[in-house]
Amino acid sequence: MYKDLFDEKKQNEMRAFFLEISKLGTYRKYPKNSVIDISGNDFVAIVVEGKLKRALYSSRGLEKILYMLKPGEIFGEMDYFCGGNVNIITKAMGNTIISIVNRDKLDKILETNYQGYKFFLHSVIRKYRILMLQMADMIFNSSIGKIADTLIRLSSQEGRFVGQNLVINFSLTHQEIADLIGCSRVTVTKGLNEFKEKGIIDIQNKKIIIKDMEKLRAYIEPLI
């Protein structure tokens, strides 16, 4: 199912479009763990290098990661088209460069390139699907099922085959996985260790390698 929802070719076309547009923007550099705070809604920000996370925080400092962004992916498009401003915190997960493209330049692009709207719509729908699947996990799956389903989803979004194994092509800490699925770091560590002991996954250079997808799927409650 996830391969259809996160079609690799379409995602790469979207990223290529936004990386081309990024050349028209103003570049800013952010070190790891810095908060990216850009006021207003007259821009779209494009990740050029590095990786970001967008998250909600409670008054007690609890974090819920909504989604992560890699080069060619954007934020600010919903406020750009619809106005308003949701209090989502954006943080750099590593040394990161973004390009900020202002409304006047974007409007000129979209006046002559109607195909551009397709990529903005793709970006919004992709985020909606990620959040929808997270919500389904919270309701239908156990803690270890949430971990399994998240690994399957990430492999469909960012996976590459190395021989018979599927590698999730970016590194995540146990805490980041926990903040993504809404459980404790200890729970994630126990779940990943169980998968490793059963030969379902391996972890090398902080990257998760899925060795037996069918056994991993057995942990989740499938949607009809």
Buried (B, 14 or more C-beta within 10 A) or exposed (E): EBEEBBBEEEBEBBBEBBBEBBEBBEEBEBEEEEEBEEEEBBBBBBBBBBBBBBBEEEEEEEBEBBBBBBBBBBBBBBBBEEEEEEEBBBBBBBEBBBBBBBEEBBEEBEEEEEEBEBBBEBBBEBBEBBEEBBEBBEEBBBBBBBBBBBBBBBBBBBBEEEEEBBBBBBBBEBEBBBBBBBBEBEBBBBBBEBBBEEEBBBBEEEBBBBBBBEBBEEBBEEEE
